[in-house]
Structures are given as structure tokens and as C-alpha cells.
């Protein structure tokens, strides 16, 4: 029997029982469709998040006090940003002296210190108070492309602030550049003018800070007055001390610059003397690797749900093929009486099982992609076709047919032709 003839006979047998074949295929469609939905949506989110982060922070080096373990590691969800030692994590240890020395490191274009002012209880505008975070930072935190309106404040000058569009949108009255805010510090309120409104600010552990409602003020004078302090070993005096800072490196020298920054903190920094665990220095590439590792693990985890559905579909194929062998016992006997060999009979039934699995893949993959596209559109992320998972899903459909059809095909091949011809 030729291969083409065997496939035609198998197809004719399946179309002869349309409803039964369709119900069997549904289980495969659900399994493969589920895998593609989670894979396509997860890949789309991963591509969007990582792409946005790489675009905005490709040359950034994060410096944070303590051990946060951002490096991709072994085990489940390796690479998740987690404190290694809570006693030293995010303590004020980067002194003003350290910030100045970092600016002199070869390859560093800018240093963006970041310190929250804990004494700021709320931000008031026209009688409405909101509990926004008040962050002290430098003008380098605001690239020109991030401004919706206005411009940055000036370092060393009080009376002006920058706020995110989320912070501005929190008030009933519209806030625009030039409006006046009241920062309610613990000792006395202070009035500032909105110098600019931005989509997000660069720097800090808050990798996606654009989603936060924050108000930014210059470190000089606000953090000098209201921020944390630590003893500078190099200067012998108490200085303003930050928990984190971001270094903007020259784009083609990130790795070398990171090495020089690490050496500074290991040998001569105030942070090394103030903090037991020193600081963690990570580049954007390290963080991106960690994010990708986490998202890959999540995609594999949720795609496992589809594999369970696929397993149910495999049992459905095996069941229907065993029923088919029983129903077609006399037909098998006639085939063998006319010279059909065991391997040809086995191949015929195996072809039916493979066609069922392949049909599930053909229907399930487009369906999964369509649902994944809808989910991506709803989440407002760009859709990415997971070509690798599409290939895996196709092979899974074929493999499901092969594995679930092997035993029924073997049973069909072992049918005795004499007994089969007497079978009613």
C-alpha cells in the first residue's frame, strides 16, 4: 500500500464519522490553543517590557546600598530582584562625597542620586492633598524627550518641582506648568512652582517609574535639609546620604565603566565604611537578563496548563482509535486477506491518529494566536508571534497523535484475519 493511499483511506474514515472526529479534535485544539495563548501573550509582554527598558536604560548603571541579588541565578524565578540581607538593604550610605567621586569615574556621563524625603506627608494643590512620594534627584533624571510640558528645575535653587503626569492627573483641578504646590513637610509646609510635567524620571530601583505618581525636587537644597545623613569617612563630617543612584555611562563603555565603579566601592568609598554589605552595582543588561529569566519561567509555567489539556486530548484520540479498531475488525480481516501486511495496517490506523492530532494543531494555533492578539491589544502591548512555540505546538499535535495512536494501531495489526472475517 502506498503512503498516499493510506492517508486517503485514513482521511475517508475520519470524515465518515464527522461528529466523533470533531469532538476528539476539540481536546487537542483546547490544549494547543491554551499553550499558544499563554506563549503569545507572555512573549508579547516580555518583548514590550524588555524593549521599553532597553530603550530607556540601555546605558544606565544602578547603584543601590546592600545586597539585592539582581543577577540571573539558579532555581525557580532566578534573577528576581530580592534583598540578600534585609539588615543592610536600602540604607542611606551613598554620601555626597561618593556622588562627587562617581562623577569623576572614567566613562560616567552623569550621576543621578535619588532619595525619598520621608518627612513630606502630602502634596497639596487648591485644597486637595494627595500622598505623593516626594523624591529628591538631579536635573539629569529628566531627558528632554520625557517632558510633556515645561522644563527641569535647577540644582541649588529652591521653589520649583517636576511631577509625573500620573501625579498631576490625581487632582480634580488641572495642573499645568507654573501652578503652585504645597509640600507638607513635618516641620512646616513649603510652596513650590511646577516647572515641568514628565512621563517618567530616569534612575532608581523603580524600573518602571513612569507608572508612579511622584513629585521631584532638587537634592540641593531639599535633600540636604530633609534627607538622611551618614558619616563620611573621607571628609570626617556628616553628609547627605542616599540609598540609591543611577550612573549614565557612555553607550559603548558600559561594561568597563561598571568595573571601575565596582572597584571604587570596594576600595575607597564612604559606603564601604558605612555599610556592612557595601553596595550592589548592576547594569541595565544584568537587569534585563533577570527580567527575561523571570518572564520565561512564567511562560513555561502557565503553558504547562495547556499541556494538561493536551494530555486529556491524547486520551481522547486513543479511546476513539480503540473504538475504531473494534468497529472495523472485519475490514481489517478483508485487508489482510487481500495481502495487507501488519505494518501497513498499523500505518493506516497510525495515520488516522496523526491526522487527528495535526487537525488539532491546524485549528488550535490560529485560534490561540487570535486570542493572544486580543489579549495583547487589551493590555496595550505590541503583539509578537512566538514562532518557536508555534513550531513546538505543531510538533506537539503530531506527537500527540503518534503516541496516542501507537497502541490502537498495534492492536489493529495483531488482528487475526480468520477471526476478523468471522467477526460480526
C-alpha angles and dihedrals in degrees: 000000000000121000092241091052091050092052091048092050090047091049092048090051092052095046089049088067100037099163094045092048092046093052090049091050091051091072091054091045091053093049097046093039091053092051092050093045094054094039095049095044093043092048091048092052091045093050093047096046097042092042093051092046094048091048094052102032107026094124099035126116116199120215117189131165118252131012113308099165099223095159117108106257145176125288134029116348091355111188098040110145102250132155113254094198117020091195092066101027116121097349120154103265110126100095128200086256091057091049090052093048092049090057088061095053111115110256097023113123098178142357119217112195115196125197131165116225102224094187091066102097098178146345115238129201123175092340096313116113122201126185095234120162112252108214126190113213142136132271088254088075090074118065112198091245090062095062119101091180138356128003142270128290121251122252112246095025124102127206101059136086143177122222136191120248088246090058092048092048092055092076125081091224118063114256119212137171111291096032120127126243129189117221107205103214119183094253102036138340121258128204121225134176121233104246096177147351118224139187091227143333128242123243142038140070088291092091094181098038092152088082093059130088102233138156118210128208131176117272088229112086104359102052090039088058105033105020134094122279137208136183113267109219091196096051100029093227138094112266138178107280128201132205094215144007137183124222120206106213130195104274097240096042104052097119096047092045091051090053092052092048091051091051091052092054092046095052119023113006127120088227090064089057096041100043127054094212096033116211139314117235116198133167124217089254091060091050093047089053089053093048092048091049092053094046092047090054091049092050091051091047097052092040086061087071088064090051090059090054089047090054089055089051091051091056088049091056092047091050095049092046092052089051089049092052090053094047093048099044093117091047089053090051092052091048092052092045087056092053104272110154125224093252091053092051090046091048091051094056092040089054090055091053092047091050089053091051093045091049088054090053094046091053099033099051098056090041091051092047091050093052091043090052090051092049091049091049090050091050089046095235127130114264117243121190109226097220092177092055091046089057091045091050092051091050089046091055092050093043091049090055093047096047096043093044099048097083096043090047090050089050090051092050091053095055110122108235094218093052090042093055089052091048116115 
